[in-house]
Amino acid sequence: MKTKTNYNLGELAQILNAKLIGDKEQTIEEYYFDTRTIVCPTNGLFITLKGLQKSGAYYLDEAYQKGIRSFLVSSIPAQPKDGANYLLVQDVLVALQMLAKHHRQRFTLPLFGITGSNGKTVVKEWLYQLLWNEYNIARSPKSYNSQLGVPFSVLLIDEHNDLGIFEAGVSQPNEMQALRCILQPTTAILTNIGSAHLENFLDRRSLALEKIQLLEAAQEIIYPADDELIEELISSNPVFDSKRRITFGKSDKATVQLKQYQTINGQSSIDIEISGVLFNIIIPFTDQASIQNALICCASIYSLNKNLNDYKSKFEKLLPIEMRLEIKEAINNSILINDAFNSDLISLKNALDTLAQQSRERKVLVLTDILQSKLADKELYQKTAELVNPYHFTEIVLIGEKISAYKKLFKSYVRAYATTADFIAQLRQENVDHEVILLKGSRKFELEKISEQLEKRTHDTVLEINLENLRHNIQTYRSLLKPSTKLMCMVKANSYGTGSFEIANALQQLNVDYLGVAIADEGKELRKAGILTPIVVMNPEQHSYSTVINYALEPEIYTVRVLKLFLQKLQEKQISEPYPIHLKIETGMNRLGFKPEQLDEIIALLKSTNLVYVRSIFSHLATADMPEEQDFVRQQIAVFNKSYDYFVEQMAYRPIKHVLNSPGIVAYPEHQYDMVRLGIGMYGYSEYKDFMNRLKPTVQFKTVISQINEIEAGESVSYGRRYQAKRHARIATLPVGYADGIRRTLGNGNSKVNIHGHLATVVGTICMDMMMVDVTDIDCKEGDEVIIFGENPSLSQYANWLQTIPYEVLTSISTRVQRIYYKE
Ligand SMILES: *Cc1c(COP(=O)(O)O)cnc(C)c1O
């Protein structure tokens, strides 16, 4: 049974008041705005928007190559494409919003619209976790809450849904208007109004007024009772008089009142009063934000006229949303994507999209019964198979009796097992080879047992890399650049120690223009793993020219001698096309590069051959991170400019010109020229502290407590007895030492680690594989998590303890520490 939620192009043209060039009968079932996620092109409509770096036409070409034949555009390409259909509108984003609004109006379902400065995604996901078995819920994927994300999310509503939960975010004035028209919430939730990141808003009041517009559109509103500004704005506006108002907070005026809470053993026990009735819930979190978010969920449940007591056990099992998906290196050159925290169709789709971005030929899916859905089994697994089949898995493993019964719907080589243990019993590690494996399922199936068998290493000490924060940091740097400025990301030394392939792959997904490596072998590894982005080798050693050419890497040329040798190699290899090279000008670093006075010699050589052409000319700043050395920077830049101009005059073409590294982008954006080279900034570090506040830490080094010892005053710890307890003390041993890259100078009180938000001092001498910390005053137990650096202590704090710089810290963490990559 499929009632009609899809549109054909003729109908879309009518709804959007668009001109249609093409087939009006063509049905549209999927909407794409990102070419990387295209999997079912046949009935897909590509929303052709201009990107930050590239034009709409560029993405249209890419989408066409991926098989898309229908496009929403604001101009028709100059070169018509075979068999393509175009919906021509004035403004593509506005048209998409119009469509979403129309789509929303076709359904009468109750809909929560959530706005606020923090907690939108958590509240949305938690409400889903609390309510999935009572409603067929449509909700925003990930944190889709923008002008583009909201319409895209709303288009996912179909006739099965009987509740919607959507986020709405604003980053500039006048954005909520469009979102409220699209969402038409029946209940609007305002989580809070922050004051820290006002960004494009004048003050807190104007930000609040913008967000409150969402509430004006709803019949029922949920908002904080403890915020005077919000209370004032709402009670002074007659629009709200007729609405049902539910407030939450500590104030005794709050409808849903937080009476008190206690935190014990990683849980919070929260007492809540609603209309004189007391309730108690327990959540597995202890931080303030989680308590607040839980309170908002209680208010939402109350708004549905439900009894909180019926949700107690679900509150106890709430999952953190940032723990959703992890990407790990697995045995035999494979990659493991582990998403075994929740199981529903939206999160399955997200996981499948992450998998599609991994360039491995063999793709394996391990999928369990889907528990968080209210659909009847037949329909549920039909939909599941429809989602999964277009990804063309090499192999699918189904676990669970329900999904196994629908084995025939899946079009791959399928094996089915009743339990995870049955599957593991026949799993042979040697059969896993160069593949990407997605583990997707519900917690109950304990897919982590499969993950344990497939993970490359099982050391408790890991370096976590948050790919979402990496993306955030890159966007933050991009915001300092003109749209036309190209971006090179430096991935030398295994991306500053964070891992080569995964970081390069993430950067390729982000459409960076260039990758920079130090030596040819690093470039070769990236090419072998399927990275296609242009790669510059900064320090090509002379025995590596063959590798450079064989793997289409682009060398930096820094002396006449190197140029001659490289030309000789090109000749030997009989390369016919001119080969791209990059000239490095020495302007003050006195490391590698041509002195300006050597330019004539190079230019003469270049004029005498057509084996190479200069794709870029660059130099490197010695003091971009030192405000007191601005004069030196300007002197370097003057020399660089002069050399560049001279080259252009002599050769009559303009290579890409670039000079800025991460600190340079922040301090000298006026010298961004055609490209910049971003390195350490990707990891959330900058010498410019104000700017650093806008970045997020990408790397977290962590471990666990192996053992806790109680010692008496006078007893000593570790080699050399350098620590002696002055009182009865609890000492935790951590499975990490100098062989992992923790330098010995950090021992004996010289650094701290973070356990449950408290700092514990490192005591005694650091050993090869272990170190000890004093946890006398910290409530913790064996097995608990320990942060060596991340948010607090930060990478720069840790570098300070070592009297070095974050660059050296990151590149010194040894290879036995597993790198784990998180998305979202
Ligand atoms: C490493 C490197 C960079 C990046 O420097 P950051 O300070 O990490 O931004 C830029 N350019 C060159 C030539 C480099 O070697």
PDBQT file of the ligand as one rigid body, heavy atoms in Angstrom, charges set to zero:
ROOT
HETATM    1  C1  LIG A 901      52.990  22.692   7.702  1.00  0.00    +0.000 C 
HETATM    2  C2  LIG A 901      52.882  23.777   6.755  1.00  0.00    +0.000 A 
HETATM    3  C3  LIG A 901      51.804  24.665   6.778  1.00  0.00    +0.000 A 
HETATM    4  C4  LIG A 901      50.730  24.629   7.837  1.00  0.00    +0.000 C 
HETATM    5  O1  LIG A 901      51.177  25.299   8.983  1.00  0.00    +0.000 OA
HETATM    6  P1  LIG A 901      50.207  25.512  10.235  1.00  0.00    +0.000 P 
HETATM    7  O2  LIG A 901      50.949  26.414  11.139  1.00  0.00    +0.000 OA
HETATM    8  O3  LIG A 901      50.000  24.167  10.839  1.00  0.00    +0.000 OA
HETATM    9  O4  LIG A 901      48.977  26.082   9.700  1.00  0.00    +0.000 OA
HETATM   10  C5  LIG A 901      51.710  25.609   5.783  1.00  0.00    +0.000 A 
HETATM   11  N1  LIG A 901      52.648  25.694   4.825  1.00  0.00    +0.000 NA
HETATM   12  C6  LIG A 901      53.724  24.883   4.778  1.00  0.00    +0.000 A 
HETATM   13  C7  LIG A 901      54.720  25.039   3.696  1.00  0.00    +0.000 C 
HETATM   14  C8  LIG A 901      53.893  23.903   5.737  1.00  0.00    +0.000 A 
HETATM   15  O5  LIG A 901      54.944  23.083   5.689  1.00  0.00    +0.000 OA
ENDROOT
TORSDOF 0
